[in-house]
Amino acid sequence: MANNSSKKSKSKSRASHAKMLHEHIVPRILRLADALLRMSSRHIKELWGVRNTDLRLLNILDGDEPLSVNEISRRALLDQAWVSRSLRTLEAGKLVERRSDPKDSRLTLVTLTKRAREILDEARPYGVWSEQVLLNGVDEKRLKALFDQLEANAQGLISTLESFPRETPKEK
């Protein structure tokens, strides 16, 4: 009998631990992000012929200054190699242009094309509408301030993790 109650106790403990992880902020944000991506992916692809992540990169580039791949990657919180591949696709679709940095020939700068700016102008009303629906009953100002802080903290965490020394294999 003691063995059976011990198994039940361990099972409850694991279930409780799993529930705690389920309620952690990162899994919750990921679930919300997944739901939003599923909802908008089809619409964005049908309406503007780009993927969600492409639209995200176009939004990052929507400024007056060209950006380096490294800066785009940092702002998007995405892997630099992945950003480079996506930018090649966007360049093939005539949505971005690349050119060498006049100050540093080792760097490539990326800018939006006229067509990309048109897509962003068309997409903005959809973004405003979907955000209004999503934020129904939510204090938008407070939520955005929390997101600003979370993004800053995430950048700090990334920098901290990248500064840790990497283990090298020991010689035999």
C-alpha positions in Angstrom: 0.0 0.0 0.0 2.8 2.4 0.9 4.3 1.9 -2.6 1.0 2.8 -4.3 0.6 6.0 -2.3 4.2 6.9 -3.0 3.5 6.6 -6.7 0.4 8.8 -6.4 2.4 11.4 -4.5 5.2 11.4 -7.2 2.6 11.6 -9.9 0.8 14.6 -8.2 4.2 16.3 -7.7 5.1 15.9 -11.4 1.7 17.1 -12.5 2.0 20.1 -10.1 5.5 20.9 -11.5 4.3 20.6 -15.1 1.4 22.9 -14.3 3.8 25.4 -12.8 5.9 25.4 -16.0 2.8 25.7 -18.1 2.0 28.9 -16.3 5.5 30.3 -16.6 5.6 33.5 -18.6 7.7 32.2 -21.5 5.4 29.2 -22.4 2.4 31.6 -22.1 3.9 34.1 -24.4 4.8 31.3 -26.9 1.3 30.0 -26.8 -0.1 33.4 -27.5 2.4 34.0 -30.3 1.6 30.7 -31.9 -2.1 31.5 -31.8 -1.6 34.9 -33.3 0.7 33.5 -36.0 -1.8 30.9 -37.0 -4.6 33.5 -37.2 -2.6 36.0 -39.2 -0.3 33.9 -41.4 -2.9 33.0 -44.0 -4.3 36.5 -44.3 -0.9 38.1 -44.6 0.2 35.6 -47.2 -3.0 35.9 -49.2 -3.2 39.7 -49.1 0.4 40.8 -49.5 2.3 37.6 -50.6 4.7 37.7 -47.7 5.2 35.6 -44.5 4.6 37.0 -41.0 8.3 37.0 -40.4 9.0 38.8 -43.7 6.5 41.5 -42.6 8.2 41.7 -39.3 11.6 42.4 -41.0 9.9 44.9 -43.3 8.6 46.7 -40.3 12.0 46.8 -38.7 13.4 48.4 -41.9 10.6 50.9 -42.0 12.7 53.9 -41.1 14.8 56.5 -42.8 18.1 54.8 -42.2 19.4 51.6 -43.9 20.3 48.9 -41.4 22.9 46.2 -41.3 21.9 42.5 -41.1 23.4 42.4 -37.6 21.2 45.3 -36.5 18.1 43.8 -38.1 18.8 40.5 -36.3 19.3 42.3 -33.0 16.0 44.3 -33.3 14.0 41.2 -34.5 15.5 39.0 -31.8 16.2 36.4 -34.6 19.3 34.5 -35.6 21.5 36.4 -38.0 21.8 33.6 -40.5 18.0 33.2 -40.6 17.6 37.0 -41.2 20.2 36.8 -44.0 18.3 34.0 -45.7 15.0 35.9 -45.3 16.5 39.1 -46.7 17.7 37.2 -49.8 14.1 36.0 -50.4 12.8 39.6 -49.8 15.5 40.9 -52.2 14.5 38.4 -54.9 10.9 39.6 -54.4 12.1 43.2 -55.0 11.0 44.2 -51.5 14.5 45.1 -50.1 17.7 46.4 -51.6 21.2 45.7 -50.3 24.3 47.9 -50.8 27.7 48.2 -49.3 28.1 50.6 -46.4 30.1 53.6 -47.7 31.9 53.8 -44.3 32.7 50.1 -44.0 32.9 48.0 -47.1 32.6 44.8 -44.9 29.0 45.7 -44.0 25.9 45.4 -46.1 23.1 47.8 -45.5 19.5 47.0 -46.3 16.7 49.3 -47.2 13.0 48.9 -48.3 11.9 49.3 -51.9 8.9 51.4 -52.9 6.8 48.1 -53.2 7.7 47.1 -49.6 6.6 50.6 -48.4 3.3 50.1 -50.3 2.8 46.7 -48.6 3.4 48.2 -45.2 0.9 51.1 -45.9 -1.7 48.5 -47.0 -1.0 46.3 -44.0 -1.2 49.0 -41.3 -5.1 49.2 -41.2 -5.2 45.4 -40.8 -2.7 45.6 -37.9 -4.6 48.4 -36.2 -7.9 46.5 -36.5 -6.5 43.2 -35.2 -4.8 44.9 -32.3 -8.0 46.6 -31.3 -9.8 43.2 -31.3 -6.9 41.6 -29.4 -6.7 44.4 -26.7 -10.4 44.5 -26.0 -10.6 44.9 -22.2 -6.8 45.4 -21.8 -5.0 48.6 -20.6 -3.0 49.1 -23.8 -0.6 51.6 -22.4 0.3 49.5 -19.5 0.6 46.3 -21.6 2.9 48.1 -24.1 5.1 49.4 -21.2 5.4 45.9 -19.9 6.4 44.6 -23.4 9.0 47.4 -23.7 10.5 46.2 -20.4 10.3 42.5 -21.3 12.1 43.3 -24.7 14.8 45.2 -22.9 15.2 42.4 -20.4 15.3 39.8 -23.2 18.1 41.8 -24.9 20.0 41.9 -21.5 19.5 38.2 -21.1 20.8 37.4 -24.6 23.9 39.6 -24.0 24.5 37.9 -20.7 24.2 34.4 -22.1 26.4 35.3 -25.1 29.1 36.5 -22.7 29.4 33.2 -20.9 32.5 31.3 -21.9 31.9 28.4 -24.3 33.1 25.0 -23.1 35.7 23.5 -25.5 36.1 19.8 -25.9 38.9 18.5 -23.7 41.9 17.0 -25.6 42.3 13.2 -25.2 
